[in-house]
Amino acid sequence: KQEVTQIPAALSVPEGENLVLNCSFTDSAIYNLQWFRQDPGKGLTSLLLIQSSQREQTSGRLNASLDKSSGRSTLYIAASQPGDSATYLCAVRGDTDKLIFGTGTRLQVFP
Amino acid sequence: DAGVTQSPTHLIKTRGQQVTLRCSPKSGHDTVSWYQQALGQGPQFIFQYYEEEERQRGNFPDRFSGHQFPNYSSELNVNALLLGDSALYLCASSYPPSAASGYTFGSGTRLTVV
């Protein structure tokens, strides 16, 4: 059974810091891994999708890496801003075609 | 290009009542999945619809049922509501599975059972 874990559970940092959020999964047989952002009480916004054959994806200040063999992904946020404050969720998609989510990392960036 | 649309945004129901939530998928997507997200938790998979059939189901009781229409839109029905059903219900749409296809989520319906 696939299990996804995210650490840390919460993070509070001053503006400008570079951040690393971690995601681990127990079954390496995945199609892809998606990182999402969720603002309080809102839906999920897809940030990055990494296919199982890829090592990383980049979008602006965000970079996500995937090490499928070790069951790990990291989301790197460069030069964090207060507007980055949100919960970040990672989810893996396997051959059952459903997403298995971690419990998220709640990020607060203060000015 | 409209994304995933869910209605209503918020809903308050009494224990024992029934509720119907609605979802319109992103244009071009034919698969709709429903997730339940309790406060402080990651979303949990309820079920998935493709070609108007329930293709797979998560660990949810039969009180949770759904439907997909020919235009790919979907409904989630919950009968005999319990206080524990209070959550954010998320709809997601996608193409058939491939490594390159991701899910697009709606803004969710916040259900409160009192």
Boltz contact constraints between the chains, C-beta under 6 A:
constraints:
  - contact:
      token1: [A, 31]
      token2: [B, 99]
      max_distance: 6.0
  - contact:
      token1: [A, 32]
      token2: [B, 99]
      max_distance: 6.0
  - contact:
      token1: [A, 34]
      token2: [B, 102]
      max_distance: 6.0
  - contact:
      token1: [A, 42]
      token2: [B, 107]
      max_distance: 6.0
  - contact:
      token1: [A, 43]
      token2: [B, 105]
      max_distance: 6.0
  - contact:
      token1: [A, 43]
      token2: [B, 106]
      max_distance: 6.0
  - contact:
      token1: [A, 43]
      token2: [B, 107]
      max_distance: 6.0
  - contact:
      token1: [A, 43]
      token2: [B, 108]
      max_distance: 6.0
  - contact:
      token1: [A, 44]
      token2: [B, 105]
      max_distance: 6.0
  - contact:
      token1: [A, 46]
      token2: [B, 102]
      max_distance: 6.0
  - contact:
      token1: [A, 49]
      token2: [B, 102]
      max_distance: 6.0
  - contact:
      token1: [A, 51]
      token2: [B, 99]
      max_distance: 6.0
  - contact:
      token1: [A, 51]
      token2: [B, 100]
      max_distance: 6.0
  - contact:
      token1: [A, 52]
      token2: [B, 99]
      max_distance: 6.0
  - contact:
      token1: [A, 89]
      token2: [B, 42]
      max_distance: 6.0
  - contact:
      token1: [A, 97]
      token2: [B, 97]
      max_distance: 6.0
  - contact:
      token1: [A, 98]
      token2: [B, 45]
      max_distance: 6.0
  - contact:
      token1: [A, 101]
      token2: [B, 42]
      max_distance: 6.0
  - contact:
      token1: [A, 101]
      token2: [B, 43]
      max_distance: 6.0
  - contact:
      token1: [A, 102]
      token2: [B, 42]
      max_distance: 6.0
  - contact:
      token1: [A, 103]
      token2: [B, 41]
      max_distance: 6.0
  - contact:
      token1: [A, 103]
      token2: [B, 42]
      max_distance: 6.0
  - contact:
      token1: [A, 104]
      token2: [B, 42]
      max_distance: 6.0
